[in-house]
Amino acid sequence: MTASTPLPLSNYAVRLRGLRVPCHVGVPSAERDRLQDLIVALDVEHPGELYPRLDDLEVATDYGALAQIVMASAKERSFVLLETFALLVAERVTARFPRAERVRVAVTKAVVPLEPKTEEATVEIVLCGSSS
């Protein structure tokens, strides 16, 4: 029996789930006047050659930095649309990690002022680029 050649590392991803950030968001101005929690899910996918094989944070995707991008974006201003907030976060993530191949941001509003009663509203966007 011969030893098999290990499969090459094709890509890797960092995923954050359940990141709660207070934000002024909503279509009616009265809704934007009060802070409400948004729940953010964020995925950053990289080519395999960017995997931090030496256990070095300097070359890794720092999920603390990702969380700070989300928090800073939420504090910066108010938003009418969840879509606007999601795109701002995604663009800032791609600026900070320009070799990312794919960035996915899902933003959920847990309290939705709609009739009939709605448990949550989620907007999801995906930005795709190349690793070159």
Backbone torsions as a table, in degrees:
resi	resn	phi	psi	omega
1	MET	NA	130.5	179.5
2	THR	-99.0	151.2	177.3
3	ALA	-70.3	136.3	179.8
4	SER	-83.1	151.7	176.8
5	THR	-78.1	130.4	179.5
6	PRO	-64.3	147.1	177.0
7	LEU	-67.0	143.7	177.7
8	PRO	-70.6	148.8	176.7
9	LEU	-77.8	108.4	-174.1
10	SER	-85.1	-35.7	177.5
11	ASN	-162.9	169.5	173.2
12	TYR	-147.6	158.2	-175.0
13	ALA	-135.3	148.4	170.0
14	VAL	-113.3	129.9	-177.6
15	ARG	-127.8	129.2	172.6
16	LEU	-110.6	137.1	179.0
17	ARG	-130.6	144.6	173.2
18	GLY	70.2	27.1	178.0
19	LEU	-75.3	111.1	-177.6
20	ARG	-95.1	122.8	179.5
21	VAL	-130.1	133.5	175.3
22	PRO	-76.4	138.5	-175.7
23	CYS	-153.2	148.7	171.3
24	HIS	-90.4	107.8	-176.2
25	VAL	-148.4	143.2	176.0
26	GLY	153.1	154.0	179.7
27	VAL	-70.1	-52.6	177.5
28	PRO	-74.1	142.2	-179.1
29	SER	-60.2	-32.6	178.6
30	ALA	-62.5	-34.2	177.5
31	GLU	-70.8	-37.7	179.0
32	ARG	-70.7	-19.4	-178.1
33	ASP	-67.5	-21.6	-178.3
34	ARG	-115.9	145.8	176.5
35	LEU	-69.7	140.4	172.7
36	GLN	-140.9	149.2	-179.1
37	ASP	-75.4	133.5	167.0
38	LEU	-106.8	145.4	178.5
39	ILE	-112.2	118.9	-172.1
40	VAL	-111.2	136.1	169.2
41	ALA	-116.4	133.8	-173.9
42	LEU	-136.2	129.5	175.7
43	ASP	-122.4	133.7	173.9
44	VAL	-126.2	119.0	-178.4
45	GLU	-111.3	135.6	-176.4
46	HIS	-124.3	158.6	171.1
47	PRO	-66.9	153.1	-176.2
48	GLY	-57.3	-31.3	-177.5
49	GLU	-67.3	-13.1	177.7
50	LEU	-90.8	0.5	179.4
51	TYR	-61.9	133.3	-176.6
52	PRO	-80.3	77.4	-174.8
53	ARG	-63.5	-23.5	-176.0
54	LEU	-97.9	17.7	176.9
55	ASP	57.9	43.9	-173.9
56	ASP	-117.3	116.5	-179.7
57	LEU	-62.2	-28.6	-179.2
58	GLU	-61.2	-26.9	179.9
59	VAL	-109.1	1.7	-180.0
60	ALA	-93.0	167.2	170.4
61	THR	-85.2	106.2	-176.0
62	ASP	-74.2	109.4	-178.0
63	TYR	-70.4	-19.5	171.3
64	GLY	-65.2	-39.8	176.6
65	ALA	-65.4	-38.0	177.3
66	LEU	-62.4	-44.9	179.3
67	ALA	-61.9	-39.0	179.0
68	GLN	-65.7	-36.4	176.3
69	ILE	-60.9	-44.7	179.9
70	VAL	-63.5	-47.9	-179.0
71	MET	-61.5	-47.3	-178.8
72	ALA	-62.3	-39.2	179.5
73	SER	-64.8	-39.6	-179.6
74	ALA	-68.7	-33.4	-177.8
75	LYS	-80.9	-21.2	-170.6
76	GLU	-63.3	-41.9	-176.1
77	ARG	-163.7	177.6	174.9
78	SER	-91.6	161.1	-177.4
79	PHE	-133.3	138.2	172.2
80	VAL	-78.0	-44.1	-173.3
81	LEU	-113.7	141.5	171.0
82	LEU	-60.6	-33.9	-179.9
83	GLU	-58.3	-41.3	-178.9
84	THR	-64.3	-44.1	178.2
85	PHE	-63.3	-46.0	-178.8
86	ALA	-60.2	-43.0	-179.7
87	LEU	-67.0	-40.3	177.6
88	LEU	-58.8	-46.7	178.7
89	VAL	-60.6	-48.4	-177.9
90	ALA	-61.1	-42.0	179.6
91	GLU	-65.9	-38.2	178.4
92	ARG	-69.4	-36.3	176.9
93	VAL	-65.0	-43.7	180.0
94	THR	-68.0	-30.5	175.6
95	ALA	-68.1	-38.9	-179.2
96	ARG	-76.0	-33.3	-179.1
97	PHE	-125.5	73.6	-170.5
98	PRO	-66.1	-17.0	179.8
99	ARG	-91.9	5.5	176.1
100	ALA	-61.9	138.7	178.4
101	GLU	-87.3	-27.0	-177.0
102	ARG	-155.1	133.8	174.8
103	VAL	-126.3	125.5	179.0
104	ARG	-119.8	129.7	177.4
105	VAL	-126.7	124.7	173.4
106	ALA	-118.4	128.0	-178.7
107	VAL	-119.9	125.5	-178.8
108	THR	-116.1	131.2	171.2
109	LYS	-98.5	117.7	-173.8
110	ALA	-79.4	-25.6	177.7
111	VAL	-114.7	114.4	-175.6
112	VAL	-116.7	117.8	-178.3
113	PRO	-80.4	70.5	-179.1
114	LEU	-128.4	153.2	168.1
115	GLU	-117.7	130.0	2.5
116	PRO	-70.4	164.1	-178.1
117	LYS	-52.1	132.1	-178.5
118	THR	-125.1	128.2	-175.8
119	GLU	-71.8	-36.4	179.9
120	GLU	-163.0	159.5	173.6
121	ALA	-129.1	132.7	-177.9
122	THR	-128.8	137.5	172.5
123	VAL	-117.6	135.8	179.2
124	GLU	-129.6	133.1	175.3
125	ILE	-128.1	155.6	178.1
126	VAL	-134.6	128.9	172.0
127	LEU	-110.0	131.3	179.3
128	CYS	-121.1	139.0	177.6
129	GLY	-136.8	-168.0	176.7
130	SER	-115.2	158.8	-179.3
131	SER	-84.9	2.6	-178.4
132	SER	-98.2	NA	NA
